[in-house]
């Protein structure tokens, strides 16, 4: 991580620092990184955590008449989290159509026949 107001790759130019790390993807003279396909190691870890959460919640749920319905409701929420994690791979593969979590809003992209301002 680099701090200060100088790009670690190309020196001073318009800011492109995100949080506490530099995003050098827009630096002049810095070759673009090859797109990554699939999930990152961190995303795989997050997916593993959702499986651990499911197993823990399944162990907590009592074995009564409402168990199946309660677990089905919990599964919906866990699947939503998994969907958000896996959507990252789609965003990397198709940056012109989808955005990464925490990334810049989609601008100039056509959705349902209109361009997002």
VENVEN-V446692 format. One line per field, one symbol per residue. ss: DSSP state (A for helix, B for strand, O for the rest). A space follows every 50 residues. Layout:
ss: ???
//
This chain:
ss: OOOOOOBOOOBOOOOOBBOOBBOAAAOOOOOOOOOOOOOOAAAAAAAAAA AAAAAAAAAAOOOOOOAAAAAAAAAAAAAAAAAAAAAAAAAAAOOOOOOO OOOOOOOOOBBOOBBOO
//
